[in-house]
Amino acid sequence: MENPISVSRIYRLEGQSKLKAFADISVSGVVVKGLSVVDGSNGLFVSMPRHQGKDGKWRDTVYPSTKELREQLSQLVLSAYKQ
């Protein structure tokens, strides 16, 4: 079966910021915008789309339902970023 998840866009950022890119993914025909590729203390990782609440705390607006799905999304986005 073909993978229903694909990276539809990668927007790489220039400069020395820890934020390296934004990505959009397509999941079975639904586009999820605003994943981030971040250079953290343990290397690159993928951050889910999020918003800041009135209390100042950041909350994910989209998140994988399982650890395996999170790993799959991370690998897919990081692979596209490195190409």
C-alpha positions in Angstrom: 0.0 0.0 0.0 1.3 3.5 -0.8 2.1 5.8 2.1 -0.8 8.2 2.6 1.5 10.7 4.2 3.8 13.0 2.1 5.7 16.3 2.5 3.9 18.8 0.2 6.2 21.7 0.9 9.5 22.5 2.7 10.5 26.2 3.2 14.1 26.4 4.4 15.2 29.4 6.4 18.6 31.1 6.0 20.7 32.4 8.9 21.8 31.2 12.3 18.4 30.7 13.9 17.6 27.4 15.6 14.4 27.3 13.4 15.7 25.8 10.2 12.5 25.2 8.1 8.7 25.0 7.9 7.0 22.0 6.4 3.5 21.1 5.2 2.4 17.5 5.0 -0.5 15.8 3.2 -2.2 13.1 5.1 -4.8 11.1 3.0 -5.7 14.3 1.1 -5.7 16.6 4.1 -2.9 19.2 4.3 -1.4 20.0 7.7 0.6 23.3 7.6 3.2 24.7 9.9 5.4 21.8 11.1 8.8 23.2 12.1 12.3 21.7 11.7 14.3 22.9 14.7 18.0 22.5 15.6 17.9 21.5 19.3 20.6 20.5 21.8 20.3 16.9 20.6 20.2 17.7 16.9 17.3 18.3 14.4 13.8 17.5 15.4 10.3 18.2 14.1 7.9 20.4 16.1 4.1 20.1 15.5 2.0 23.2 14.6 1.1 25.1 17.7 -0.5 28.4 18.9 0.0 30.5 21.9 -3.0 30.7 24.3 -4.2 33.7 26.2 -2.2 32.4 29.2 1.0 32.7 27.2 1.5 28.9 27.0 2.2 27.2 23.7 -0.1 24.3 22.7 0.2 21.8 19.8 -2.8 22.2 17.5 -2.0 19.0 15.6 -0.4 16.0 17.2 0.2 12.3 16.3 -1.9 9.8 18.2 0.9 7.3 18.6 4.7 7.4 19.2 5.2 5.4 16.0 3.3 8.0 13.9 5.3 10.8 15.5 8.5 9.0 14.5 7.2 8.4 11.0 6.3 12.0 10.5 9.7 13.2 11.9 11.6 10.9 9.7 9.6 11.9 6.6 10.0 15.7 7.3 13.7 15.4 8.2 14.4 13.3 5.1 12.8 16.0 2.9 14.6 18.8 4.7 18.0 17.1 4.1 17.5 16.6 0.4 
